[in-house]
Amino acid sequence: MQPKNIRDNPSLEKLAKDARNIQLFQKGWKYLKPLAKLIGINISGIDESLNKMNENIAEAEEFVNLPDKFNDLFSDYGWICFDSLNVNVMKEAITKAELEGIEQAEIFLVDHFSPDWVRSRLLWLKHIKGFKLRYSLIEKACEDYENKRYYSSVLVVLTQIDGIVNDLNICDHQRLGFFSKDSKVIAWDSIAAHEKGLVKLQEVFGKKRCMTRQETISIPYRHGIIHGMDLGYDNRTVAAKSWATIFALRDWVIKVTKNELIPPEEKPENEKTLMESIEDYINLQNQIEKQKQWTPREINIDQIIPKKGKVSEYQEDTPERKLIEFLTYWEKDNYGFMSKFFPPDFQMRPVDIRNKFSEFDLNDFELIKISDVIPTVSDVFVKLSIIKDDILSSSPWNFRFVRYTEEGKMANIILDKTTWYIVRWENR
């Protein structure tokens, strides 16, 4: 059964439960300290960590409630929370709505989902099932959005949202698009694919519009727009909401491709001891502290690291080392190993890599610049010497790397067990 609230999703409920356990431990710690000291536990380290935890527990509780609070405020206006929506953006939108009103909050959200935001994330869609066949149209819709041709951008995005769901949502041997009354884009343990998420947008966007209207609208009413009833949809607000929705839909599509629409079969798990839970929580707080202290690296190419060297000459767990590895395989036309440098949700098979890279014969390369964007995102610029159609040319390329967790999701904070993957590459 789908949880009534997003905070009841298993992953968020676990986070809330962990916070509650820490609070219980804090209350009982003064009675446990003497015993802990006797058995050799480092009580000073636990004391120090517990003193820092109150603020972090409050942050965890706030994070758990954030998706419901955001959707309760904004879903009627055509905005929902989804996995890759920045937490600070949600917080600021909520604050603006509470202090300045929904109208000002909507202006903020429209500004956030700008053409630049869409362009920088467009490749997140390119290699996912359902989006692949439509990517050229989606890219043209982005160009229209950038050039303020909202009338065109909105039409393409809305129709592709419907078509993507139609391809993947088969019930009783019938295909159902996003806007079908019988279509339920719901997935287990998903923020976007929840009854308070995409299902709510189906209701809001799918509202019947049976009269021709000329006044400006702020919601992408599918029926009114597609059937020529709402003539006032040619504006930035409607376009921004359409684009936000297609990125939210991406979360559901990933769940479909991973067969995660329904809960997995429950497996018995060994309950962690209280001390193990405390240790896990302390490790998480240490990782959050690292995040707060993070600053972009300043790397002098050819002084600190070589422009082109052996893989072993670059520090482990860095995007530049991953790129050197990738380019080394590219020089050898090893498409099988190259495919392993892309995240699981890209579904890049060796044949896909061959189709995209075989026309370029990589002759040489050298690093130009490394630009850390945030702790989990980094751009690596490299000059590639490439032979194409028997012509040798050199040009700068940009490879964007993002950290992914062991579960195949983009990491939001610095974690110990993450992998750098290529999510974008382009000839500059």
N, C-alpha and C positions, 0 to 999 in steps of 0.2 A: 504493500500500500504506500502511495506517495505521501511523504510527510506534509502536514498541514502548513508548516512554516519552513523556510529555507534553513533556519538555524537547527532544525531537527534532522537535517541531512547527516548521515553517519560521520563524515569527516569533521563537520563543524561541531556535532554533538561530542565527539571525542575530545576536541580542543577544549570545549566547555567543561567536560568531565575532568580533564587533566588539571584545569585551573581550580576546580572545586576541591580536588584531592590535595593540591598544594595548600589551599586555605585551611583544610582540615589538619594537614601536617603542621602548619604554622601554629595552630592552636595547641597541638599536643607536644610540640617540640621541647618546650621547657621541662616536660616530664620525662622525655626520652633522652635528653642531653647527658645526664649522669651515666645511663647505661651505655649510650653510644661511645662515650669517652673511655669506659672500661674495656670495651671490645676493640678499641683502637681506631675508631672512625674519626676522621679529621673534622671535628665540630666547628673549628674556626672558619673553615671554608664554607660549611653549610650555613653558619650564622651570617656570613657576609652575603651569600647568595640570597638567603631568605629576606634580608633587609632590602634587597633590590627588587624583590619579586612583587611587592604590592602594586607598584605602577604597572608592571608587565601583566599581572593578572587582570587589572582593569582594562588594559589594552586588548587582551585576549577576549574578554567579555564584550568589549565594544566591537571587535572584529566579527565575532559570532553573530551579533545582532545587526551588523551593517547591511547585509543584502536585503533582509526583510524591511528595514527602515527605509532604505533607498527605494525599493519597489513600492512600498506603501505610499510613499510621497509622489513618485514619478511615473508609475506604470500606466495610470489613467491618462497621462500626457504623452505616452509613447516611448518612455525610456525604461530600460531594465538593467539590472546588474548582470555581469558575466565574468568569466574567469580572468580575462586579460584586462578588465577595466581597473585602472589604478585606484588603490584604496584611498589615497589622498584626494583624488578627484571626487570620489563618492562623498568623502567627509566634507569637502568644501561645498559641494552642491547641496548637501543636506543643511549645512550651516546657513548658506545663502537663502534657502527656502524658508528656514525657520526665522531668520532675522530680517530678510528683505522681501520675502515673498517668492512664490513659484516662478513668476515672470522673470525675475532677475536670475534665479537659479537656472532657468531654461536658457537664458542668454549665455550663461557660463558654459553649460553643456554643449550648446551649439558651437561655441568658440573652441571647445576642447576637441570635438569630433570634426576638426577642420580638414580641408583637402590634404594638408601636410601630414596629419595624423593618419589618414587613410593611405596615402602614398607610401609612408614609411612601414606600413604593415600589410601591404597588398600581397606580398609574397607568402604571407601566412596562409593565404587561400589557395594559392596556385597548385599545390601538389596534393590537395585533399580530395578524396572521392566526392563526386558531385560538383565540385568547383572546377575540376580540371578542364572539362569540356567547355565550360562557360568562361574561362579565364580571360580570353581575348575580349569578350563583351564586357566583362567586369572592368577590365583595364580601360576600355574606351569610356565606360561610365565614370571612371575616376578622372579621366582627362576632361570630360564634360563638367564634372564637379569642380575641378581646378579652374576651369574657364567660365564658371558661373552659368553654365547651361543646365540649370537645375531641372528644367522640364524634361530633358532627355535622360539625365543621370537617374532621376527618381523612377522613371518608367522602366529602365533596364534593371535597376537593382530590385524593384518589387517583383518583376516577372521572373528574375533568376532565383529569388528567394522561394517563390512558388514552385519553380521547376526543380530546384535542388531537392526539396522535400518530396516532390512527386517521384523523383528517381529512387529515393531511399525508403520511403514510407509506404510499404505494401501491407495492407490489411485484408485478409480474406480474399486474396488474389486480386485485389483492386489497388490501384495507385491513388494516393491521396496527397494533394498539394498542401502547401502551408495554410492556405485560406479555406480549405474544405471544412465544413462544419463537423465532419467525423474524424478529422485529423487531430491527433494529440502528440505534439512534439515534447514528450516527457522522457526523461532518462533518470535512472537511479543515481543518487548522490551527485546531482548536477545543480549548480546555481542558476544557470540560464534555462536549462530544460526542465523547468519546474512549473507547477500550476500558477505560481505567482510570477513566472517569468515569460517565456515564449508563449505559453498558453494564453496569458493575459494579453499579450500583443496581438494574438490572433483575434481576440474579441474586440480590441480597440481598433486595429487597422481594418478588420473585416466588417465593420459596421455598415449596414445597408444605407446607400445614398441614392434615393430614387428621384430626386429633383435636381435640375441644373442650377448650380450656384456659381456666382462670379466672385463672391467675397474670398479674401485670402484665408487659407486654412493653415493650421500648424501641425496637423497630424496626417500622415500618408494613408488616407483612406483608400484602400485598394480598389474597392468597388467603384467609388466615385471617380477615381483617377483613370483607371483602365477603361471604364465605359463612358468617359467624357462628360461626367456629371459635375465633378469638382474642377472648375477651371482655374481656381486660384492656388494651385499647388506648386507653382513655379517660384519657389523661394528656398533660401538656405536652410531654414528650420526643418522643413519636410525632407530635404536631402540629407541633412545630418542624421535625422532619426532613421531614415532608410539604411544608411551606411552602418550606424550603430547596430541595427537589427541583423544585418547580414554577418557581422562579426560575432554577435551573440549566437546566431544559428550555427556558426562554426563549432561551438562547443557540443551541440547536439549531434552534428555530423560525425565528430570524432568519437562520440559515444557509440554511434551506429557502427562505425568501422571497427571498433574494438569489441562489439557485441556486449555492450555494457548498459543496455536499456533497462534490464531488469537486474535485481540484486543477485550477486553471485551466490553459489551454494556456500552456506556457512561452514567454516572449518573450525574445529576446536582449537583454541589458542591457550597457551599457558599464561595464566594471570601473572603479571609482573608484581614483584614485591613492592611495598611502599618505597623502600630505599632505591630500587631500580627506577621507579617512576620519578622520584626526586632527582636522581642522576640524569635521566633523560631531560627533565625540565631545565636543570641547571645548564646542560649542554646547549639547549635551545636558547637560553638567555645569553650564553656566551656568544653564540652565533649572531644574535640580534645586536649585541654590543659591538661586535666586529663590523656589522652593517653600519652602525651609527658613526663609527670612527673611520670608515672607508673614505679614501680620497683617490681621484684618478692618478694613475701612475704617470711619471714623467720618464720616458724611455728615449735615450739618444741612440738612434739606429746607427750601427757601425762603430759605436763606442762601447755601449753596454751589451748589445747583442749584434750579431753579424747581419748584414743585408741578406746574405744567403749562406747558410751553413748546414751542418748535419743536424738532424732532429735532436740529437743528444745535447747540442749546444744551447738549446732553449729550455727555459724553466718548465718543469712539469705543471700540468693543470693550468695552462695559459692559452689564450686564443691564438697567439702567434705560433706556438708550438703545433697546435692542431692544424693551422693553415700550412705550415711547412710540411707536415706529414701529408696533407691532402695534395699539395702541389707536387710532392715527390711521387705520389702514386699517379697523378695526372701525367707527369713526364713519361711514365711507363705505360700509359693507357690502361691502367689497372682499374677498370670501372667497378669491379666487384668491391674492392676495398674503398673506393671513393664513395660508394653508396652508403657506407657506414658513418659518414660524417654529417649526415642529415638526420633531423629528429624523426622519431617514429611516426608522428602524425603527418609527415610529408610523404610517407610511403614511397620512397625513392628506391626502385629496384635497379640492379646493374644495367638493365636494358634502358631504363629511363635516363640514367647517367650517360650512357653511350649516345642516346638520341640528342642530348643537350650539349655534350662536350666533344664528341668525336670530330665535329667539323673544325675544331681548333686543335692544331698540333702545337703543344706547349714546348717552346724551344729553350726558354730561360725565364728566371724570375728573380726579383729582389724586393725586400721590404722597403716601404717608404715611410709609413707612419702607423702608430698604434694609438687609437683614441678610445679610452674607456668612457662609456656613456653613463652607466650606472653599475653597481657591483655585479650584476648578472647579464650585462649587455656590453659588447665591445666591438668596435669597428677596426678592421685591419686593412690598411691600404698597401697595395703591392703593385709593382710594375711588371707586367707580363709581356714577354716577347713571344708572339704567336705567329705561326705560319698558317695562312688560310688562302686557299686557291693559289698556292705556290708563291704567295706574297708574304714577306716577313714584315711585321709591324710591332711597335711597342706602344703600350698605353697603360694608364693607371686603372686598376680595378679595386673595388671596395667589397670586402667580405664582412658581413655582419654575423657575429657569433652571439648565441644566447645560451645561458646555463639551463639544463633540464635536469629534473629529479630522476631518481631511479624508476619512479612510476610513469615516466614519460610526459611529465607536465613541466611547463616553464617555471623555473624557480623564482620566487618573489624575494627571497633573502639568501644570503650566503650560507650554504649548507656544506657539510663535509663531503657528502657523496653526490656530486653532480657531474655532469658531462657537458662540455662545450660542443654545440652543434652549429653548423652553418644554416642560417635561415634566409639570407639574402646575398646575392652576388650580382654585381653589375659593372659594366665597363663605363668608367667615368669619362 
